Amino acid sequence: MQWLNIILQGVLIGGLYAMFAAGLSLIFGVMRLVNIAHGDLIVLAAYVSLIVTQAMDIDPLVSLLLVVPIMALIGYALQRGLLNRTLGDDLLPPLLVTFGLSIIIQNGLLELFTADSRRLQAGAIEVQAFEVLQGVWIGVLPLIQFAIAVVVIAGLQTLFYRTAVGRAFRATSDDQSVAQLMGLDTRHVFAMAMALSLAVVAIAGIFLAVRTNFDPAIGPARLIFGFEAVIIGGLGSMWGTLAGGIILGVSQAIGAQIDPGWQLLAGHIVFLIILAVRPQGLFPKVTG
Amino acid sequence: MIRVEHGTPSSRIGVMLIAATLAILAAAPFWGDRQTLRLLAEIYTFVALASLWNLLAGYAGLVSVGQQAFVGLGGYALFALAILLGVHPIVAILIAGPIGAIVAVPVAALIFRLRGAYFAIGTWVVAEVFRLLASQVSALGGGSGISLPAAVVIAMAPSRQVREFETYWLALSLTVIILAAIVMLLRSRHGLALTAIRDNELAAQTNGIDVWRIKFAVYVLTAFGTAMIGALIFLQKLRISPDTAFSVNDWTAFVIFITVIGGIGRIEGPIIGTIVFFVLRQALADLGSLYLLIMGTVAIIVMLLAPKGLWGMIAERFGWQALPLQRRLVFEKETRG
């Protein structure tokens, strides 16, 4: 029973990791950009939600209605104003610029909010849980968060393959110049993709902040979790990313059970093993 | 008769200037106070780290944000060898290099499976794994770290002054050796291949260069140098902990900013970048975390407006090179005797 409990908790947190990963994999898919500041943007979203909930005295989950559009706007502006200028054949500029951005966000947050760890208070729902089997408990909040992760992944999948915006994303991803010839403004398409990515980041950031303490320095570790989920699941596959997040969450939960110091290490080691035996990931869709 | 000429008038002046500067720097213990020596030694370690990262990212196209893995590995190798096995610290620094290279082989085999930008994050995961493993080693202080025992420090040299001179010269000579090794590598046949890879990887491959093998070799060599410098850094600090040894800010963010600002893909870039970095640091030291924010902003602006960095701008404007690295074919009449 104890192990079932642990695995279940791992699966539920895997949903959060899949949300970290979804935004990362979305922009990589559309514009081959790996955003090193992704984790710091998740933390930024948590702080934006902190301000919103304190200023308006609302529940963190309600603050989603404001934080998601705010982050999407930031994403659009960031892409139009800065990141579009780095895209090209050379790999170095986007990497270095997003790396610089990561350092800027971290130290900006440190300057504004100090290094104290914060937490979003979601009230009574935080501790509510129900017993699914005898001795196996599921928290209401982790369950909501997992359900939202599944909805986000399904939503992105539908958006990608069933809508006009998704078609524009796929067309630009396949061949940028032909997409341009067909009348697509790729700068706008890229900015839309980044806006969408940061909308997902906003959801992930708020659930992260309700679940655990956060401070300005925790961004890079979130980037790494998201990245590991993408690689474990296989590039370009949204459902694979969810599976990757779950595998990572379960490995960490099992590792933590063996020895608290092994929680993060267990996740990294599973990632490295998968990289060694199946570098294309478990459910790959695109190569290269 | 065709021969390859590396030098230009500017590089001949450059080499003389460098030789003169080196002579002055080598004599620093006779003209500088303790503070100056410490600062200079720190500058040398950053020149070395940035030059190694430049070789990796600027020439071989391997953008790593995880070189702190090897800085920390070198540091821990020094502490392990000195504390657990009683090895003399200077010998331990020399052994740290091969340890770094040996560890780099399986690491490279694994993370070379990741392409381009994902490679960068992969290197970061490796550094995180090293950091977490280091905090599990209780013989070396676990998560809270350990100081180099006084007995080990005293065994290096009888007096504090002699020890400080020793570390200073060690830092200077190690950096000069690393820079000289990079220059020699770039002037060799393999250097030509590396420059070709830097300019166009596909074209390099079509011309018969084994790109994977060269990149692999550069990764391992860089790990060798980085681990030695890591050991040296923590000999200066006399204390190590997982968070300082595998710090992404100290050993990667600064190093990347230095290289980008100075000029990536050019040997002179990291040196110019380090000078700019330390001038900025002395000027902005009171600003705390704002200082990192400003460095990040400067690096982004340079990357967008002058992607070849300060030295790149100078070199293109005036055609200068400080070191004889270019290749020009000189046609000579054959003299038959």
Boltz contact constraints between the chains, C-beta under 6 A:
constraints:
  - contact:
      token1: [A, 34]
      token2: [B, 117]
      max_distance: 6.0
  - contact:
      token1: [A, 85]
      token2: [B, 304]
      max_distance: 6.0
  - contact:
      token1: [A, 91]
      token2: [B, 116]
      max_distance: 6.0
  - contact:
      token1: [A, 93]
      token2: [B, 303]
      max_distance: 6.0
  - contact:
      token1: [A, 95]
      token2: [B, 63]
      max_distance: 6.0
  - contact:
      token1: [A, 95]
      token2: [B, 117]
      max_distance: 6.0
  - contact:
      token1: [A, 95]
      token2: [B, 120]
      max_distance: 6.0
  - contact:
      token1: [A, 96]
      token2: [B, 260]
      max_distance: 6.0
  - contact:
      token1: [A, 96]
      token2: [B, 303]
      max_distance: 6.0
  - contact:
      token1: [A, 97]
      token2: [B, 300]
      max_distance: 6.0
  - contact:
      token1: [A, 97]
      token2: [B, 303]
      max_distance: 6.0
  - contact:
      token1: [A, 100]
      token2: [B, 296]
      max_distance: 6.0
  - contact:
      token1: [A, 100]
      token2: [B, 299]
      max_distance: 6.0
  - contact:
      token1: [A, 100]
      token2: [B, 300]
      max_distance: 6.0
  - contact:
      token1: [A, 103]
      token2: [B, 253]
      max_distance: 6.0
  - contact:
      token1: [A, 103]
      token2: [B, 292]
      max_distance: 6.0
  - contact:
      token1: [A, 103]
      token2: [B, 296]
      max_distance: 6.0
  - contact:
      token1: [A, 104]
      token2: [B, 293]
      max_distance: 6.0
  - contact:
      token1: [A, 104]
      token2: [B, 296]
      max_distance: 6.0
  - contact:
      token1: [A, 107]
      token2: [B, 289]
      max_distance: 6.0
  - contact:
      token1: [A, 107]
      token2: [B, 292]
      max_distance: 6.0
  - contact:
      token1: [A, 107]
      token2: [B, 293]
      max_distance: 6.0
  - contact:
      token1: [A, 108]
      token2: [B, 293]
      max_distance: 6.0
  - contact:
      token1: [A, 110]
      token2: [B, 289]
      max_distance: 6.0
  - contact:
      token1: [A, 111]
      token2: [B, 289]
      max_distance: 6.0
  - contact:
      token1: [A, 224]
      token2: [B, 125]
      max_distance: 6.0
  - contact:
      token1: [A, 227]
      token2: [B, 121]
      max_distance: 6.0
  - contact:
      token1: [A, 261]
      token2: [B, 136]
      max_distance: 6.0
  - contact:
      token1: [A, 264]
      token2: [B, 132]
      max_distance: 6.0
  - contact:
      token1: [A, 265]
      token2: [B, 132]
      max_distance: 6.0
  - contact:
      token1: [A, 268]
      token2: [B, 125]
      max_distance: 6.0
  - contact:
      token1: [A, 268]
      token2: [B, 129]
      max_distance: 6.0
  - contact:
      token1: [A, 275]
      token2: [B, 110]
      max_distance: 6.0
  - contact:
      token1: [A, 275]
      token2: [B, 113]
      max_distance: 6.0
  - contact:
      token1: [A, 276]
      token2: [B, 110]
      max_distance: 6.0
  - contact:
      token1: [A, 279]
      token2: [B, 113]
      max_distance: 6.0
